[in-house]
Structure formats: structure tokens, C-alpha cells
Amino acid sequence: MGEAATERAATSAEIAEMKAIVRGAIDAGAIGFATSKASTHVGYGGRPVPSRVADLAEIKALAGVLGEAGRGIMQATIGKELFLDEFVEIARATGRPITWTALLAGLSFGVGDHRQQLARSEAIAAEGLKIVPQVTPRPLNFEYQFKAPFPFEPLSLFKPISAADTDGKARIYADPEFRRAFAERLLTNGPPTFRATFAKTVVGQYTPQPELEERLLFDIARERSVLPTDLALDMALRTRLEARFRMPVANHEESEVEPLLKSTCTVVGLSDAGAHASQLCDACLPTYFLGHWVREKGAFSLEEGVRMLTSRPAEVFGLVDRGRLALGAPADLVIFDPATIGASKLRRINDFPAGADRLISDASGIEGVVVNGTVIRSRGVDAVDPAGPLPGVVLRGGRAAA
């Protein structure tokens, strides 16, 4: 999705070509077809990524390839003109399952709140349609810099910023008219849920005054008698846009999260999968879930917690020979200590090319990892040569390749 889109509908010839690509991928073993309508998915120059330009007819045509093939799942990141009503229409037309990201406590996406979305999803499941929302046990936080202001990029106000280089961004951030519009949007006239999350913004990293780190932006602004939006932009400009801020987006009220996790129509998902590596890290989702929700809160039994992380996702995504221990099935195991399993707080390391940074979390309580009957990790140390032959195999169509 890195390329920006020309904002026009695809022609019939282009749709036929894309359908052939999807069919070729399915025949080669792809698990399904994925698309996105999320307003946060922005490409070069601040323009939408190609999938956002697709109309419903195009999406239905590409998803229809799954129906013709009789296999595969559709994954969608929801957005304008692609949500539950459209999923029902596509599922009925194709007969194939759909999973979508994400059902989060505190987010409405403009179509009811999370409670209404869950109730509708459960009603859809009761009709026999396999339309499965993905949920997460973790609060969703974004750490951002104003050189890459991901949480704000859906705002039309930020379109010229997405298209600008660092110096161009700095000029816009210093402009009084931009600051007035930014303050109006974030403090008075913007969507109430977005304003509420911005009000919980924390200063993550500010080298000129480290004592301000981990403090609420609004508290500092109040002490200095300035607008929080002006303060954030001033801190950004003082550090050449390197200052970091952390903004909660959703899933912070655990009493609201628990029903989403316990619903029979959802699946635990929404890991970062390596995206936005400097802004968030949810790769620790499984260890966090077992440590916090299973052991500390007791909201789930150990057996149920393991099921939610193994056989349930395998069932939803059509991984037919994974997710369970059984005679003749692959011996894929994670051996852990229920008393110590967990995830550390996030920390930042610089191990990407050119010293770029990312967020990571350290696991505790993992005793070993077994793939196809071979121990590959034992007590945090590689048990096989990572440069040598490995026991893993490619899954094609949800099965181990012959």
C-alpha cells in the first residue's frame, strides 16, 4: 500500500487484471484477499493508498475470486463505504468468511459505538455468516513525532504536511493560521472521541527537558498558560520534529474490553505485524494476554486463553492443520511458565538500517519454542543454527506445502 493512488475508479479491464492476480495468488497458496479503506492509510504526497480509491463494485469483484475458487478469507481494514453492511453483502455473494480490523472499545468509526458494533456482529454470526471482528487485549497507543504525525494524517488539515519534507513541515507548524486551525480541531470543534484521546497525550521523549517526559501535555500547557496544541508544536520545532508524544487511541477501559474478548464471534488479533514500528508495538499481544488477562485478572482460564491464541485463529483463517495438538498434526509448541509469562514495558532500540529505531517488548516466562517437532529456542537461546536448515515449512492454502 506504499504507492499513492490516482483518485479514479478502476476500469473493467483493470479489474479483470486484478482478479487474475488474486486468482493466481490463491492458486499459489495465498490465504486470501486483503484490502483497506482506513483513512489513516496514506501514501506518497499525502494521497490515499490505492485500495482506498476502490469502490464497492471493485472490492466485490476481487472478493468474488474467493467465491469462484471456493477457498480463502477476506481481510479488511474498515473505513468509509466498507463496513458491516458491505461485509454482509460480500459474504452472501461469495460464501467466503471475512475478518475485519478492528473492534475497539472507545472507537465508533462513525457507525455506532463498540457495543453496537459487537451486538450487530453477534446478530450477523447468528444468521450463519462468518464475519469475524478482530479484537485486542491491549490498550492501543501511538507514539508519534510531528515529522510523521500518523494519528493526525486522516485530518484534511494535515494533507499538505504529509506531502512536505522536514523543512516544509516545520514551516507549516510555525504558521499562525495552521496553529489556529489545529487548535480548533483538537480542542473545540473536532470529533469528541478524538479530542478526548488528544487530551490524554503524554510527552514521550523531549531531550531539551527530560523532566517533562511521561507527563501529560495538557498539564504542562496549563502550567505555562499556553494551548496544548501550541506547546506540542513548539516542542516539535525546538527538536527539529524529533520530540515524541504518546496518544491513547482506544481500549483503555478494561471493563469495556472484556466483553469484546469474551464474545464467541470475535478473534484475538490486531498485532502490529511489523507496521508502524517506531510508533507502536503489539507483537507482545500473546504474552501480555496470558500474563495480564489470564493470570493477573483471572478473566479467562489458562485453557481458554491458550485456545484463543491457537485453535481459534487457525479456525477463523482456515489453517486446517495448525492450532491443535493431535496425533499426526505438526508439533508446533510454545512452552511457557504460567506463573511468569508476560511482556515487559515497551522500549526503543535502534537496529534498523541507518540506525532507525523501533519499539519492542521483552517476553518473560518462555521456556522453549518447537516447530514441527524440532526445538528451535530454549530459555531464550537459539537451539538451531539460524543460518542452517530450519524445520518450518510454507503454508499454502492453509496447509503445509508438500
N, C-alpha and C positions, 0 to 999 in steps of 0.2 A: 504493500500500500504506500510505498515511499514516493511514487510518482504523482504529480498533481494532475487533476483531470480537466479536460475541456468540458465545459458545462453544457452538454447536449446529450440527448438520448441516443442510444446505440441504434444503428440501422439493422435491418433484418439480416443482412449479410454478416455484420459484425456479431450479432447474437448467435448465428449459426456457427461461426468460427469459434466463439467462446464455448458453445455447447460441445463442440468437437474436442476442445481442450479438456473440459470437465470429464467427458466420457473417456478420453484417453487416460486421464489421471485415475479414474475409478477402475478402469481395466488393468492399470498398472499396480493397483493395490491401495490407492488413497482411501482414507476412512470416510470421506465425504466432501461436501462443498461448504465453504465458509464465505461470509460477506459481512459488511458493516455499513450501518447508516449513522454511526455515532458522530455527533457534531465535533467531538474532540479529535477526530482523526483528520488531521490537516497535513497537506503535502507541501511541496516546494512553492514558495511565494505566498503562502497563506491560503492557497486554493484547496478545495476538498479533494480527498483521495478519490480515485475512480469509482469505487463502489458506492460512494455517497451520491453520485450522479445517476446511478441506475434507477429506473422506475420499476414499479411492481411487476409489470409485464416481463421485463428483462430478468428480474430475480426469479419469478415463477418459471421462466423458460429454462434457466440454468438449474434450478432445483428439480425441474421436471426430468432432467437427465437421471437423477437418482431413482425416480419412479420407473423410468424406462428400463434401467439396469436392474431394478428390484433389490438394490442394496445401497448402503451408505446413509449417513446422517447429515443434516444441515445444521451448521452452527452460525448464529447471527449475533452481532452486537447491535442492540436496538437503537432506533432513532426515529426521526420524523418519517412517517409513512411505512414503518416496518416495526409492528409490534403485535400484540396478541391477536387482533382481528385478522391481520395479514397472515400470521402463522397458521391460524385455523384454516384459512383459505388454501394455503400452500400444502398443509398436511393432508387435507381432504383430497386435493388434486393429485398428490404424488404418492400417498400412502406411506411416506417415509417419516421417521422421527425427526424432531427439531429440538435443539437445545439453544438457550439464549443467555447472554450476559447483559446485565446481571440483576438479580432481585436483591436489593439492598435496603436495609432499614434506614429511613430518613430521606430516600430519594423517590421522586414521583415520576420523573421523565414526562411530566405534563399529562399523564393518563392515570389518575388516581394515585393514592399513596401505596406503600408497600403492602399494607394489609389488604387493600382492594385487589392489588395485583396477585397476591397469594390466593385469595378467595376465588378469583377468576381462573387462575391456573389449576386449582384443585377441581373446579367445576369442569374445566376442559378435560382433565385427566379422567374424571368420572364418565365422560362421554366416550372414552376409549381412545382419545387422540394422544399420541406420545409427543407432548410439547413440554419440555423439561427446563425450568429455570435453574440457572446455576446460582448458588449462594456461597457465602464465605463466612468462616468463623471469626475472622479478624476485622478490626476497625480498618477502614480504608483511608489512609493518609497519603498525601502527596507532598514530598519535599521538592521545592522548585526554586529556580533563580529567575530573575527577570530577563536574563538572556535567553531563557527557554521557558516562557510562562505558560506551561501546559494547561493548568486549571482555568486560565482566562481566555485561551485561544478560541473557544466557541463564541465569545462575545464579538460582535461586528466591530466594536471599538478597537480590538486587537488585530484586525486583519492587516493593516499597514505595518504593524510591529512584526508579525510573522514573516512579512516579505522583506524586512530590513536587516542589514548587518548590525554588528555590535554598536558601531558609531551611530548608525541611523536609529537604532532602538533608543540609545541614550538621548539623542536629540528629541525624540518624541516624548520620552519620560520627563524631560525638563520643560516641556511646553505647557504653559498655564492652562490652555484650553483643554488639552488632553487630561490634565490633572483634575480639572473641574468635572469633566465627563466621567472620569474614573471614579471619583468620589461619589458622584450622584448615583452611579450604577451599583457601587459596592456598599454604600452607606444609607441610601434613602429609597431609590426607586427600582432597584433590581429585584429579581425573584426573592421572596422571603427566605427560602431554604438556602440559597446561595449566600445571601447576606449573613445568615446565622452561622454558616460554616466559616466565612471570612472572619467573623468576629472572634473565632477561636484560633486564629492564626498564631503560631509560635515562631519566634526567631530561632532558626536552627543553627546558623553559623554567621558570625559577624566579627571578623578579625580586628577591626579598629577598637571594638569594645566587647571583649569576650564575656564580660559580666552580664551582658544583655541576653546571652544565649539561653534558651529554654524558658524565656519569659514571654508572656502574652504581648503581642504587638499593640493591642488596644490599651493595655496598662501603661506601657512606655509612652504611648502617644498622649494619654491623659496626663501623665506627669509632666510632659513637655508642652502641653496645651497646643498640640498640633493634630491635624487629621491623621488617622491611621494610614490612609492611602498615601498621603504626602510623606509620612515617615518611612513607609516601606520603599517608596521610590527614591527618597533621599539616601537611605541606607544602600540601596542598589547602586545608585550613581557614585557614591563615595568609594565603592569597591569595584568599579567597572563591571557592574552587574554580577559580581561573584557572590554577594550575600545570599544566604539560603533562608527560606521560610518553610514552615510545615503547616499545611492546612488540612483539617479533617474534612472528609467528603461524605462519609456515610458509615453506618454500622457501629455507632459508638454507644448506643443504649442496648446493653446485652439482653434486657428483658424483651426488647423488640426483635433481636437477632434470633433468640432461641426458637420461637415458633417457625421461623424460616428454615432452620436446620432440621427441625423435627418433622416437618411436613413430608408425607410419603411421595409427593410429586416433585420434589427438588433433588438436586445433586450437588455435593460439595465440589466447588471449582473456583474459578477466578484467581488462579495463581497468575503472577505477572508474566510467566513463561519467557523471561529474559527481556521483556519490553520495558521501556522507561527505567532502565537500570539505575540511573542516577537519581531517580525521583521516588521510587518505591521498591519494596522487596516483599513479596508474598510467597516466595518459594518455600518459606518455613511453615506454610499453612498446615501440613500434616502433623509436624511435631508440636506446633502450637495447639492444634485441636486436641491431640491426645494429652498434652500436659495441662492445658487450661480447662477445656470443657469436660474431659473425661475424668482426670484425676482431681483437679482442684475444685471444680464446680459440681462434679458428680451428676451432670446433666444427662450423660449417656453411660451405659455400661461399657466396659472395655471391649466386649464382643461386638456391640453395636457400633462403637467408634471405629473399630477395625473394618467392619463391613462397609461403613460409609466411605472409607478411603480406598477400598479394594474392589469388592464384587459389585457394589452399586455403580461406580463409574464405568466399570467394564460392561455392565449390563446396558447402561444408557448409550455408550458409544459403540456397542457391538463388537467388543473384544471377546470373541467367543471362547478362547482357550486361556484366558487370563482372569485374575481376580479371586480365584479359589484354590484351595489345596485339595487335590483329589488324585486318586490313582490314575496314572497316565497323563496327568496335566503337568505343565512345566513347573519346576521347583523354583519359583521366584519368591524370595523371602526377605523381609527386613526383621532382624532380631533386635528387640529393644527391651529395656527395663521399664515397666510401667511406673515404678517409683521415682524415676529420674528423667523420663522422656520429656523433652521440652525444647524451646527455642530461645536464644538469647535476644537481647535488645539489638536493634539494627546498628551496624557500624559501617563506616565508609572506608573503602580501600581503593588504591589507585593501581590496578593491574591490567587495565585495558590498553590497547595500542596508544602510543604517545602519552602514556601516563594518565589516561582518562579514568574517571572514578566510577564506582558503582556501590550500591548498598548491599550488604549481606547480613545474614543471621547465622549464628553458630548453633548447631544441634547438640543436644546432650542426651545421654541415655541410649544411643545407638550402639549395639554390640557387634552387629555384623550385617552384611548385605550379600545375598545369594542370588545369582542369576542362572537359570537353567541348571540348578544343582551344583554350581561352582561358586565357592566363596570368593568374592572379589574385594570386599573390605572387611577388616576385622579390627575392632577397637580403634577406629579412626585411621587405620593404616592400610594402604593398598596391599591386597593379598595376591595379586597377579601383576605381571608386567604390563602397564598401560600401553606400552608400545608393541606388545606381542599380540598373539591371537586372543580374542575375548569371547565369552560364551553367549553374548547377546545375539539375537537374530532380528532381522527386519520383519515387522508385521505387515502383511498385505491383505487388505480386505478384512482386517480384524483377526487374522490368523497368522501363525508363524509360517514364514516362507519355507517351502520345501528346499 
